[in-house]
Amino acid sequence: MNYEHKVQREVANWEQKMFKPPGWLEKTSKTIGNRINHLIPPKVHIIITTTIRSIVRTALFGAEYTPSRLVQRNLELEFADQEAKELFALYQKIAVAEGAGTGAGGIMFSVVDFPALIAIKMKFLFELAHVYGYDTKHFAERVFILKVFQMTFAGPENRVRLLNSIKHWHVEKEQWLSEAEYSKNMDWETFQIEYRDAIDFRKMLQMVPGIGAVAGAWANYTILEELREFAMNAYRLRRLHDDFEVLG
């Protein structure tokens, strides 16, 4: 079996796992997360929502996250995967250290953690794009990054839609040449709610006195792991298609 066939099987398994019904742990986490959520002051939720929108807009329309790493257009998929795993290991260590540090500081420091963690994730995704050979200077590539980010933390219905978009990106990317068009059609409210729902239980534990540092490190570790799984497989899907087109 060559490497591309191995990747095809792994991606297929990932898709199947993605749409499994939530288990007991996921349902319990959701229930506990909703209860903890009500204990968090409204001002904290406002800060989180505003931060999500601000950082995502910066990623889409600014140059802050454009990496210095060269776009590796000629890297074979196997070596791109290896480099992606090394890149992830670095960013996961950064996220864990950041989560432990802010978690130790209690609720006010945890508020600082939200924008820091989103920024870490965005930087990872921008660099990952270059590893797989896609240039983030192009607006369509930034939209793709945002779709990967959304898919990682989306609910089941939106996840289906986003995966379909990623699978057909060779067609869909043509409509994202205009920044104004994307901004106008972006459903910010759904995006913010789904992201917060996906991470609330883990991040709210970070605010509990006495366990904040450990909970913060664990939360950021698992959140980055989820992002890696979704992001790498999304780019693998693209590379499998694009490499096949080149060979064809």
Secondary structure, 3 states (H helix, E strand, C coil): CCHHHHHHHHHHHHHHHHCCCCCHHHHHHHHHHHHHHHHCCHHHHHHHHHHHHHHHHHHHHCCCCCCCCCCCCCCCHHHHHHHHHHHHHHHHHHHHHHHHHHHCCCHHHHHHHHHHHHHHHHHHHHHHHHHCCCCCCCHHHHHHHHHHHHHHHCCHHHHHHHHHHHHCHHHHHHHCCCHHHHHHHCCHHHHHHHHHHHHHHHHHHCCCCCCHHHHHHHHHHHHHHHHHHHHHHHHHHHHHHHHHHHHC
